[in-house]
Amino acid sequence: MTLAILIVGALLLVVLGTVLVIGTAHRLDRLHIRTDAARAGLSAALGRRAAVARVSGLGVRTLADEAEHASTEGRADAEDRLTAALDELDPRGLPEEVAGELADAQIRVVFACRVYNDAVRDTRALRARLLVRVLHLAGTAPLPRYFVITEPAIDTPQARFDEAAAEFSPDRRTGRRRTDRGR
């Protein structure tokens, strides 16, 4: 009877271990798919911003072309240069429709970058686990890399409201308003 209990216990451990490994491998696969989808979304958002920047016609056409045609390694630097140039533009000098499209494209780039970097963070965290490394569950998939760019200065009514609200909201640590710090 004790031999039967040991055999059943060992089989239960094997089944539980197999379920754990299969579940982890499936989660890792889903995270890689999520990262690829987020990368496609980021690429689309960056491409849209480059297209809108080209339409604005304010001397950023060459920077937009460089950013759009840059290699994978140099894309972040090219996008940073484009962001800096777009931040220097005065949106009041643009037609209202183009200025709105540019602000929308900038916002979409920020969101897409955050979504992509969140997916990369989650994928890398799972790949760092001992079980994944020991059993080589990631296979030959390359380790995803973060896409770090300078976030553009976005001037929208909501951004101005958020900035004003942050200025007058109390600091969680001290309970004082942020404008009271110098007093």
Secondary structure, 3 states (H helix, E strand, C coil): CHHHHHHHHHHHHHHHHHHHHHHHHHHHHHHHHHHHHHHHHHHHHHHHHHHHHHHHCCCCHHHHHHHHHCCCCCHHHHHHHHHHHHHHCCHHHCCHHHHHHHHHHHHHHHHHHHHHHHHHHHHHHHHCCHHHHHCCCCCCCCCCCCCCCCCCCCCCHHHHHHHHHHHHCECCCCCCEHHHCCC
